[in-house]
């Protein structure tokens, strides 16, 4: 029996590969976003805990050096949290661009798959018509032989 051959299979393979690459790129960005969000939460928690310790240090005898160290540490944490927030903002735009690229790659792959499916359906119908024509021919030949046998 004949086998279906899609001449654009290399293009379909290429488009699948591009889609996979876009998925991986998006996954890398989403993973980085998750890590940064965790770091930001940790920074915010550290700032909150440091403020609580600072308020405890203000009760009773006040140690100015300790307060200065707390303030410097808290400032470093706030700067780092701000850097993380800026990176998250940039990353959000990159993620959106990566999603758009993935959607486009998916559309392109599906377009080729749709073309393949249509061509396969056409091929299958041609094969069925050929098989039907062959069966009709065999039936006609068999009928012709029987008529000759009856006439003889």
KEVO-641257 format. One line per field, with one value per atom (N, C-alpha, C): atom name; x, y, z; residue number from 1. Coordinates in Angstrom, 2 decimals. Example, Ala and Ser with C-alpha at 12.3 -4.5 7.8 and 13.67 -1.06 7.14 Angstrom:
<pts>
atome = N CA C N CA C
X = 13.19 12.30 13.20 12.85 13.67 12.90
Y = -5.69 -4.50 -3.30 -2.25 -1.06 0.03
Z = 7.80 7.80 7.80 7.08 7.14 7.87
num = 1 1 1 2 2 2
</pts>
This chain:
<pts>
atome = N CA C N CA C N CA C N CA C N CA C N CA C N CA C N CA C N CA C N CA C N CA C N CA C N CA C N CA C N CA C N CA C N CA C N CA C N CA C N CA C N CA C N CA C N CA C N CA C N CA C N CA C N CA C N CA C N CA C N CA C N CA C N CA C N CA C N CA C N CA C N CA C N CA C N CA C N CA C N CA C N CA C N CA C N CA C N CA C N CA C N CA C N CA C N CA C N CA C N CA C N CA C N CA C N CA C N CA C N CA C N CA C N CA C N CA C N CA C N CA C N CA C N CA C N CA C N CA C N CA C N CA C N CA C N CA C N CA C N CA C N CA C N CA C N CA C N CA C N CA C N CA C N CA C N CA C N CA C N CA C N CA C N CA C N CA C N CA C N CA C N CA C N CA C N CA C N CA C N CA C N CA C N CA C N CA C N CA C N CA C N CA C N CA C N CA C N CA C N CA C N CA C N CA C N CA C N CA C N CA C N CA C N CA C N CA C N CA C N CA C N CA C N CA C N CA C N CA C N CA C N CA C N CA C N CA C N CA C N CA C N CA C N CA C N CA C N CA C N CA C N CA C N CA C N CA C N CA C N CA C N CA C N CA C N CA C N CA C N CA C N CA C N CA C N CA C N CA C N CA C N CA C N CA C N CA C N CA C N CA C N CA C N CA C N CA C N CA C N CA C N CA C N CA C
X = 0.84 0.00 0.89 0.42 1.17 1.26 2.30 2.53 2.43 1.79 1.65 3.00 3.35 4.61 4.31 4.62 4.39 5.71 5.75 6.99 7.49 6.61 7.01 7.33 7.56 7.88 9.11 10.18 11.33 10.95 10.07 9.61 8.81 7.96 7.17 8.09 9.10 10.07 10.78 11.15 11.82 10.90 9.65 8.71 8.43 8.40 8.26 9.46 10.64 11.86 11.85 11.43 11.33 10.34 9.23 8.23 8.81 9.52 10.15 11.16 11.94 12.92 12.22 11.12 10.37 9.79 9.33 8.81 9.91 11.08 12.20 12.62 12.67 13.05 12.05 10.77 9.75 9.90 10.17 10.33 11.51 12.60 13.77 13.40 12.68 12.27 11.30 10.36 9.41 10.10 11.10 11.86 12.63 13.24 13.98 13.02 11.82 10.83 10.45 10.26 9.91 11.02 12.26 13.41 13.46 13.30 13.35 12.20 11.01 9.89 10.16 10.77 11.14 12.19 13.18 14.21 13.59 12.66 12.02 11.22 10.49 9.75 10.71 11.83 12.83 13.41 13.68 14.21 13.19 11.93 10.88 10.70 10.81 10.70 11.88 13.08 14.27 14.15 13.63 13.43 12.46 11.37 10.36 10.95 11.69 12.32 13.35 14.11 15.13 14.48 13.35 12.63 12.12 11.67 11.20 12.36 13.51 14.69 15.11 15.02 15.40 14.46 13.17 12.23 12.51 12.96 13.33 14.59 15.51 16.75 16.50 15.41 15.10 14.48 14.12 13.53 14.67 14.53 15.57 16.77 17.94 19.19 19.42 19.68 19.83 21.31 21.61 22.98 23.00 23.64 23.64 24.34 25.45 26.15 25.26 24.55 23.65 22.55 22.02 20.97 21.52 22.73 23.35 23.56 24.03 24.24 22.91 21.88 20.55 20.07 20.25 19.80 20.58 21.89 22.70 22.29 22.09 21.68 20.31 19.40 18.06 18.11 18.98 19.15 19.65 20.64 21.15 20.05 19.27 18.16 17.14 16.84 15.88 16.41 17.70 18.30 18.24 18.60 18.56 17.13 16.16 14.75 14.32 14.78 14.45 15.08 16.31 16.98 16.21 15.78 15.02 13.70 13.03 11.76 11.95 13.03 13.32 13.56 14.35 14.62 13.32 12.44 11.15 10.31 10.36 9.62 10.15 11.48 12.09 11.75 11.81 11.54 10.09 9.18 7.78 7.59 8.29 8.21 8.83 9.94 10.58 9.68 9.01 8.10 6.95 6.41 5.31 5.78 6.97 7.52 7.75 8.22 8.46 7.14 6.11 4.78 4.25 4.43 3.99 4.75 6.07 6.89 6.44 6.11 5.64 4.30 3.40 2.09 2.28 3.17 3.42 4.03 4.98 5.59 4.56 3.66 2.60 1.65 1.31 0.45 1.11 2.39 3.10 3.17 3.41 3.44 2.06 1.03 -0.32 -0.76 -0.29 -0.64 -0.08 1.17 1.78 1.10 0.76 0.06 -1.32 -2.00 -3.30 -3.14 -2.12 -1.85 -1.55 -0.74 -0.43 -1.70 -2.55 -3.79 -4.70 -4.78 -5.61 -5.03 -3.72 -3.10 -3.24 -3.16 -3.35 -4.76 -5.75 -7.15 -7.34 -6.77 -6.87 -6.21 -5.04 -4.30 -5.12 -5.69 -6.49 -7.71 -8.36 -9.53 -9.12 -7.96 -7.49 -7.21 -6.60 -6.31 -7.61 -8.61 -9.89 -10.55 -10.48 -11.04 -10.32 -8.99 -8.22 -8.63 -8.73 -9.12 -10.51 -11.43 -12.78 -12.78 -12.00 -11.92 -11.34 -10.33 -9.74 -10.75 -11.50 -12.53 -13.62 -14.00 -15.00 -14.49 -13.23 -12.64 -12.62 -12.23 -12.23 -13.63 -14.61 -15.99 -16.48 -16.13 -16.52 -15.88 -14.60 -13.91 -14.55 -14.86 -15.48 -16.85 -17.61 -18.92 -18.77 -17.78 -17.54 -17.16 -16.32 -15.93 -17.14 -17.99 -19.18 -20.12 -20.28 -21.17 -20.61 -19.28 -18.68 -18.85 -18.71 -18.87 -20.30 -21.26 -22.68 -22.99 -22.41 -22.68 -22.01 -20.95 -20.24 -20.83
Y = -1.18 0.00 1.25 2.28 3.53 4.19 4.96 5.63 7.14 7.84 9.30 9.94 10.87 11.59 13.08 13.78 15.22 15.91 16.60 17.19 18.34 18.88 19.99 19.51 18.23 17.67 18.34 18.62 19.32 20.69 21.41 22.71 22.53 21.52 21.24 20.89 20.10 19.74 21.00 21.87 23.12 23.99 24.07 24.91 24.32 23.00 22.38 22.70 22.64 22.95 24.40 25.32 26.73 26.91 26.23 26.33 25.80 24.68 24.13 25.11 25.75 26.74 27.90 28.35 29.47 29.05 27.80 27.31 27.28 26.79 26.75 28.15 29.09 30.47 31.08 30.84 31.33 30.68 29.40 28.69 29.24 29.57 30.14 31.48 32.31 33.61 33.47 32.54 32.33 31.81 30.96 30.45 31.58 32.44 33.58 34.50 34.69 35.54 34.94 33.64 32.98 33.15 32.99 33.16 34.58 35.56 36.96 37.31 36.78 37.03 36.46 35.29 34.69 35.55 36.01 36.88 38.18 38.75 39.99 39.77 38.66 38.36 38.21 37.53 37.35 38.70 39.58 40.92 41.69 41.64 42.36 41.80 40.49 39.87 40.27 40.31 40.73 42.17 43.03 44.45 44.54 43.80 43.81 43.31 42.21 41.66 42.63 43.28 44.23 45.44 45.89 47.01 46.62 45.38 44.92 44.88 44.38 44.36 45.77 46.69 48.08 48.70 48.42 48.98 48.40 47.16 46.56 47.20 47.59 48.23 49.64 50.26 51.62 51.65 50.51 50.45 50.43 51.23 51.26 52.07 51.57 52.25 52.15 53.28 53.34 53.25 52.27 52.10 52.70 53.86 54.59 53.78 53.12 52.31 51.18 50.56 49.48 50.01 51.18 51.78 52.13 52.66 53.01 51.75 50.69 49.44 48.90 48.94 48.50 49.34 50.65 51.55 51.27 51.06 50.78 49.44 48.47 47.15 47.24 47.96 48.12 48.86 49.82 50.56 49.63 48.80 47.84 46.88 46.41 45.51 46.22 47.46 48.22 48.46 48.78 48.99 47.69 46.59 45.30 44.95 45.22 44.95 45.81 47.04 47.93 47.41 46.93 46.36 45.14 44.31 43.12 43.53 44.55 45.00 45.56 46.28 46.82 45.67 44.68 43.53 42.76 42.66 41.98 42.73 44.05 44.84 44.58 44.59 44.31 42.89 41.97 40.57 40.36 41.11 41.01 41.36 42.39 42.76 41.67 41.10 40.03 38.80 38.49 37.35 37.56 38.77 39.06 38.91 39.40 39.25 37.78 37.02 35.59 34.85 35.25 34.64 34.94 36.17 36.55 35.72 35.57 34.78 33.32 32.79 31.41 31.24 32.17 32.10 32.14 33.01 33.10 31.80 31.24 29.97 28.86 28.86 27.85 28.00 29.25 29.49 28.98 29.27 28.85 27.33 26.67 25.20 24.64 25.19 24.68 24.92 26.00 26.26 25.16 24.76 23.70 22.36 22.11 20.87 20.82 21.94 21.99 21.68 22.25 21.97 20.48 19.91 18.47 17.64 17.99 17.23 17.30 18.49 18.62 17.78 17.84 17.05 15.56 15.17 13.75 13.31 14.14 13.80 13.65 14.57 14.47 13.19 12.89 11.68 10.43 10.40 9.26 9.07 10.16 10.07 9.55 10.02 9.49 8.00 7.57 6.15 5.35 5.88 5.19 5.11 6.20 6.17 5.14 5.08 4.10 2.68 2.45 1.11 0.75 1.70 1.46 1.16 1.95 1.72 0.34 -0.07 -1.40 -2.49 -2.33 -3.31 -3.35 -2.18 -2.15 -2.88 -2.64 -3.30 -4.82 -5.26 -6.70 -7.28 -6.57 -7.05 -7.11 -6.11 -6.10 -7.27 -7.51 -8.63 -9.96 -10.10 -11.33 -11.54 -10.46 -10.54 -10.94 -10.33 -10.65 -12.11 -12.65 -14.06 -14.96 -14.62 -15.45 -15.44 -14.32 -14.24 -15.06 -15.04 -15.84 -17.32 -17.67 -19.08 -19.54 -18.70 -19.04 -19.11 -18.23 -18.20 -19.39 -19.87 -20.97 -22.31
Z = 0.00 0.00 0.00 -0.63 -0.72 0.66 0.81 2.08 1.86 2.80 2.69 2.96 2.09 2.24 2.19 3.28 3.36 3.03 1.91 1.44 2.32 3.14 4.01 5.43 5.59 6.92 7.54 6.77 7.37 7.94 7.23 7.74 9.02 9.05 10.25 11.42 11.17 12.21 12.72 11.80 12.17 13.03 12.63 13.39 14.78 14.88 16.20 17.07 16.47 17.20 17.69 16.82 17.21 18.37 18.29 19.36 20.67 20.61 21.81 22.40 21.53 21.99 22.68 22.09 22.69 24.06 24.15 25.43 26.48 26.09 27.04 27.47 26.52 26.84 27.83 27.60 28.52 29.89 29.91 31.19 31.98 31.30 31.97 32.60 31.85 32.38 33.56 33.44 34.54 35.79 35.58 36.73 37.40 36.59 37.15 37.91 37.35 38.03 39.39 39.41 40.67 41.70 41.27 42.17 42.70 41.80 42.22 43.16 42.90 43.80 45.19 45.23 46.52 47.22 46.47 47.05 47.57 46.81 47.24 48.52 48.60 49.83 51.01 50.77 51.84 52.27 51.30 51.63 52.46 52.04 52.77 54.18 54.29 55.61 56.48 55.91 56.66 57.10 56.24 56.61 57.77 57.69 58.75 60.08 60.01 61.22 61.79 60.93 61.38 62.05 61.52 62.15 63.53 63.68 64.98 65.99 65.51 66.40 66.78 65.81 66.06 67.08 66.98 67.96 69.35 69.40 70.69 71.25 70.35 70.80 71.30 70.94 71.38 72.78 73.28 74.62 75.65 76.68 77.72 77.26 77.57 77.23 75.72 75.08 73.63 73.26 72.37 71.86 70.45 70.33 69.06 67.96 68.29 67.29 66.78 67.66 67.26 66.35 66.68 65.86 64.47 64.43 63.15 62.29 62.94 62.21 61.67 62.50 62.05 60.87 60.97 59.90 58.61 58.71 57.52 56.91 57.77 57.29 56.62 57.27 56.72 55.38 55.25 54.00 52.89 53.21 52.22 51.77 52.73 52.38 51.48 51.77 50.98 49.56 49.45 48.13 47.33 47.97 47.28 46.86 47.73 47.40 46.21 46.17 45.05 43.76 43.82 42.64 42.13 43.04 42.66 42.01 42.59 42.03 40.61 40.39 39.05 38.08 38.50 37.64 37.35 38.35 38.13 37.09 37.14 36.17 34.76 34.60 33.30 32.85 33.79 33.48 33.04 33.62 33.24 31.77 31.30 29.88 29.01 29.46 28.70 28.62 29.74 29.77 28.80 28.77 27.85 26.40 26.10 24.74 24.41 25.38 25.17 24.94 25.64 25.44 24.04 23.61 22.26 21.23 21.42 20.49 20.49 21.66 21.75 21.03 21.24 20.57 19.06 18.58 17.14 16.61 17.34 16.91 16.89 17.86 17.90 16.70 16.38 15.22 13.95 13.79 12.58 12.47 13.60 13.59 13.25 13.87 13.63 12.19 11.58 10.18 9.29 9.54 8.74 9.04 10.30 10.64 9.97 9.91 9.25 7.76 7.15 5.75 5.54 6.45 6.37 6.49 7.44 7.63 6.40 5.80 4.59 3.46 3.30 2.23 2.50 3.76 4.10 3.77 4.10 3.79 2.28 1.50 0.04 -0.46 0.09 -0.31 0.02 1.23 1.67 0.78 0.41 -0.47 -1.85 -2.35 -3.64 -3.55 -2.44 -2.24 -2.19 -1.51 -1.44 -2.81 -3.59 -4.94 -5.80 -5.69 -6.46 -6.07 -4.75 -4.28 -4.76 -4.71 -5.19 -6.69 -7.45 -8.90 -9.18 -8.44 -8.64 -8.32 -7.22 -6.88 -7.95 -8.45 -9.52 -10.76 -11.09 -12.26 -12.06 -10.87 -10.59 -10.69 -10.16 -10.22 -11.67 -12.46 -13.88 -14.62 -14.34 -14.99 -14.59 -13.31 -12.82 -13.47 -13.58 -14.22 -15.70 -16.36 -17.77 -17.95 -17.07 -17.15 -16.94 -15.98 -15.71 -16.91 -17.55 -18.72 -19.88 -20.03 -21.10 -20.80 -19.51 -19.12 -19.36 -19.04 -19.21 -20.72 -21.51 -22.96 -23.64 -23.08 -23.74 -23.50
num = 1 1 1 2 2 2 3 3 3 4 4 4 5 5 5 6 6 6 7 7 7 8 8 8 9 9 9 10 10 10 11 11 11 12 12 12 13 13 13 14 14 14 15 15 15 16 16 16 17 17 17 18 18 18 19 19 19 20 20 20 21 21 21 22 22 22 23 23 23 24 24 24 25 25 25 26 26 26 27 27 27 28 28 28 29 29 29 30 30 30 31 31 31 32 32 32 33 33 33 34 34 34 35 35 35 36 36 36 37 37 37 38 38 38 39 39 39 40 40 40 41 41 41 42 42 42 43 43 43 44 44 44 45 45 45 46 46 46 47 47 47 48 48 48 49 49 49 50 50 50 51 51 51 52 52 52 53 53 53 54 54 54 55 55 55 56 56 56 57 57 57 58 58 58 59 59 59 60 60 60 61 61 61 62 62 62 63 63 63 64 64 64 65 65 65 66 66 66 67 67 67 68 68 68 69 69 69 70 70 70 71 71 71 72 72 72 73 73 73 74 74 74 75 75 75 76 76 76 77 77 77 78 78 78 79 79 79 80 80 80 81 81 81 82 82 82 83 83 83 84 84 84 85 85 85 86 86 86 87 87 87 88 88 88 89 89 89 90 90 90 91 91 91 92 92 92 93 93 93 94 94 94 95 95 95 96 96 96 97 97 97 98 98 98 99 99 99 100 100 100 101 101 101 102 102 102 103 103 103 104 104 104 105 105 105 106 106 106 107 107 107 108 108 108 109 109 109 110 110 110 111 111 111 112 112 112 113 113 113 114 114 114 115 115 115 116 116 116 117 117 117 118 118 118 119 119 119 120 120 120 121 121 121 122 122 122 123 123 123 124 124 124 125 125 125 126 126 126 127 127 127 128 128 128 129 129 129 130 130 130 131 131 131 132 132 132 133 133 133 134 134 134 135 135 135 136 136 136 137 137 137 138 138 138 139 139 139 140 140 140 141 141 141 142 142 142 143 143 143 144 144 144 145 145 145 146 146 146 147 147 147 148 148 148 149 149 149 150 150 150 151 151 151 152 152 152
</pts>
